[in-house]
Amino acid sequence: MPYFDAASTAPLHPVARQALLAALDEGWADPARLHRSGRQARMLLDAARETVAEVLGARADEIVFTASGTQAVQLGVLGALRGNRRRGAHLLHSAVEHSAVLHTAERWTADGGAADAVPVDRHGRVDAAEFAAALRPDTALAVLQSANHEVGTLQPVAETAALIGDVPLLVDAAQSAGRLPVPGGWSVLTASAHKWGGPAGVGVLAVRKGVRYVSPLPADDRESGRVPGFVNVPAIVAAAASLRAVRAEAETENARLRELVELIRRRIPQLVPEVEVVGHPELRLPHLVTFSCLYVDGEVLLGELDKAGFAVNSGSSCTSSTLTPSHVLAAMGVLTEGNVRVSLPPGAAAADVERFLDVLPGVVAAIRGPLGLDLPAPAPTADALVLDTLGKRCPLPIIELARRIPEVAPGGRVAVLSDDEAARHDIPAWCDMCGHTYAGETPATAYGADRGTAYLVVKGHH
């Protein structure tokens, strides 16, 4: 099965596998002990730390290893905030950060701190000047990812760092570490080994010398006192070896994968009607492309693609157990339904990409077929229409709107009553894609409902 979900976790790099097996024999002992086996494990750990530091542009004594990229982010954010509490208690981050940042911000505010999110444009990119302008006198930490995990857009990290002065900047480099050079200007850096082809269970937390940092966890003698517990030396050795290998291969492999992604970005709108390719067209990761299909349940789409032999992922609200829309797609103001993220691993075959492009149109058409959206449109007979879709989830409110709007004359108004959070994002996006005007929202009680929101649409004249 072609595996196109490297942004979630990359396949284990052959170098990582080789290093892991060797380190299981040589690096199993406690590196904090003075006996021969302990010293040997310590030498392997120190060598791995040197390797990771060199690739990431840090000093070895700035690097500590965590149990995951999520833990690295959580410790990095909370530790930097605690270390800079004399500045204040305000955290600033982009609206499209990974959930690890957003959940940590929620905890920080629940404990009495403050946090604000900087908006992004339709490509998912912050404006460096706007980010800097959002700083407050009490801002203790700014957070900006190097590249977005859902749509691949690169953020202006170096430009932002140059504008925010002495405010510490944490950069989440999970999606770009190994693939791209680390952007300059960071004070704290986080990464995750399984994203670049290392083993799962190894995160990286780098804190520049001179940056104030106080661990949010009880003191421990290991990893500079920042991460408690016994380190997994074999996994760390494998992570370091694979990071070096991936970085050495990156220039050639990135060029090859970028061509395949360009092919997908170009062909998808030609092959699939009513689809939106999202993310920045140029300033993006070389291996990732995301698109959203109207009138398609994201979970159904992923399931059908899986049956067809393709492992892909989605940021769609319909694949979430909470039934809430992707915060990244919502912040961008793009369609959140029917979302597919294709992220190619190193070595992805061009023939597999071509087969994916051959299969996708039929899969989407089969899902849309029973909806009756291709039936002849009735003659318009109304100036206004109220659609009650209360209790219906993504993408049903949009499907009902598309079915019924032909009944309204051009310039007429449709009120869609919905209690699905995704509708707040998807109805404006649908209007933008289909040539109608979104006229805002009002409580559904104005239309006799006991709950929900009325989303107002003015039919276009096309």
Summary of the structure (lengths in Angstrom):
residues: 462
radius of gyration: 24.4
end to end distance: 43.0
largest distance: 87.3
contacts: 1673
relative contact order: 0.12
helix: 42%
strand: 19%
